[in-house]
Amino acid sequence: MTVKIEVKGPIISNDEQWIYDLFEMDATSPKKVFDQLAEANGDAITVAINSPGGYVYEGSEIYTALKSYNGHVETQIVGLAASAASFIAMSGSKVSISPTAQIMIHNASKGHQGDHRSMQKASDMLRVIDNSIVNAYVIKTGKPEQELLDMMAEETWLGAKEALDNGFVDEIMFMENELKATASSATATMIPEPIINGLRNGILNKGAQDNITKDVLQASLTELKNEILNELNSHKLKEPTPAESKQKLSKLFLNL
């Protein structure tokens, strides 16, 4: 029996998963994967990946869990495996890619403020993260570390054939491959951190003080979701941009 696990949407922390679930948005936290691995209980697993990436450390947790799983692991890149999702994809004993899918690797990044000493420390930290991430690519591809670091620095996009030729995958799905390889990202559609903090701290603290129950919060968020969907349907607009969604959510927080 083969168990299917999906890694879809941004890679997020465990304590943010409920927020994405509430809005019925794809997202993957380490715990979400851990729970499915526990249920699989050693059975072979197939991990379908379509993710723009996200948090590095959570991605590392998922990579490590899959790599150390006591059973066969095949990862399948079915859409996009970018940023943190790209090294999660490297965890499979066998890595496959759809002929229409892509991989993107790049340097780690973060927002930071401070004086020149603080900025230098942040820069040094990011270099350490890059030198850690690259190990997953080295193990899979067998390429020299510096070559892969250079590819990361250039933000390299790989289609199915390029991924196969460079050793990031073992085969292209649905194709007869005589040649076998040897061994955010796109901007992640993540809920902005101020919104996360507003839900976790502001609203929950306010709820404790003003008796805002989980049901009331659920109703308010459902109303916001329906408002957005109605607007899309009535005006036949494209999906709201992250900035527009953030504005609507911020309005909700101010009203609660």
Buried (B, 14 or more C-beta within 10 A) or exposed (E): EEBEBBBBBBBBBEEBBEBBEBBEBBBBBBBBBBEBBEEBEEEBBBBBBBBBBBBBEBBBBBBBBBBEBEBBBBBBBBBBBBBBBBBBBBBBBEBBBBEEBBBBBBBBEEEEEEEEEEEEEBEEEBEEBBEBBBBBBBEBBEBEEEBBBEBBEEEBBBBBBBBBEBBBBBBBBEEEEEEEBEBBBBEBBBBBEEBBEBBBEBBEEBBEEEEBEEEEBEEBBEEBBEEBEEBEEEEEEEEBEBEEBBEBBBEBBEEB
